[in-house]
Amino acid sequence: MNHEMRIHAMASGVPSSPNGSAPRCGHVDALAPVTPRSRGCTACETRGARWTALRLCLTCGWVACSDDSPHRHARAHYQETDHPVAAAVEPESTWRWCYVHERLV
C-alpha cells in the first residue's frame, strides 16, 4: 500500500485488519466464551436429516448445521437472532465467520 492510500484508509476512520486487506470486524470484540448447547444440529436431528459440518453460535452457544449442509440451520439462527459470529465445532479449528460482514474473522 503506498503512503497516500494508507493516509486515506486512516483518515476514513475505518480500522484495518492486521494484513490491511479488510476492515476489522468489531463483532469479535463483544464475544465471551460460550458452552455448546448440544452435540449436533437439533433441528436436523428432529427431521432425521444429516449435516455436512456444524457451527457454534459464539453469542449463545447454539449448535447448528453449516451452509454446506442442506438445511443451513446456522444461517437461519443468525437471521432469527442477529447473533453475528459462528465458529466451526471441530476440535482445534480457528475458523470463524461473521454473517454481518459475510467473511472469515
N, C-alpha and C positions, 0 to 999 in steps of 0.2 A: 504494500500500500504506500503510495507516495505521500509526502508531507501534507500537501493540500487536501487530499482525501481524508487523512487522519484528522486534521483540524475540523473538517466538515462533519465527520462522524461524531467527534466530541462535542461540537457546537450544537448538534441536533438534540443533545440530551438523552439519546438512546444508548445505554451502555452496551458494549460489545462483549461477545463471548471471548474467552482467552485466545482463541485462534483467529478472532476477528471476522469470522465468516457469517455470523448471525447475531442478532440482538440476544442478550442474556434473557433467559426465561425466569422471571421473578416468581413463578408458581412453585418452583422447587424450594424457595426460601421459607415458605409457610408450612412445609411438611414436618410432621413429627412421626416418630416410629409408630407403626400400626401392627396389629396382630391379624393374620388372615382369619376370616370368619368361617371358612370352610376349606376342605381339601380339594374341591373341584368346583365346576360351574353348576350350582344348584339348579339353575333354570334348565340346563341341558340334561342334568340327571333326572329331573321331573318328567321331561319329554322322552327320556330314553335315547337322547341324542349323544353324539360324540363331538369332541372338540380337537383342534389341532394343537393349540397352546393355551395356557392360562395367563391371565393378567390380574394383578393385585392393585386395587384402588389404594393409592397412598394417602388418601384423605380419611377413609373409613374402614379399610380392610376387606372390602367386598372382593370376592374372587369370581371371575367370570371368564368366558372364552374370548379368544383374540379375534381380530379382524380377519385372520386367515381361517377361522372356523366358520361353519355355515350360518350360525345364528348371531354372531358378533355381539354377544351379551355385554362385553366390557364397554364397547362404544355406546350401547343402549343405556348402560348405567351412567356414563358421562352425560348423555343427552337428557336423562331424567334428573340428575343431581347437580350438574355443573362441577363435579369434582374433576379437576383438570389433569392430574398426572397418574399414570398407571405404570407398574413395573412388571417385568417378567417374573413368574413364580419359580422358575428353575433355580436351583441352588447355585451360588457363586455368580449369577448373572448380574451385570450392572446396567442392563437395558432398561430405559425409562422413556415414556412417550408422553408429551404434552398434547392433549386433544385440542386445546385452545390454539396453540401455535402450529399444530399438525407437524411436529418434528420431534426427533430424539433430543433429550435433555440430559 
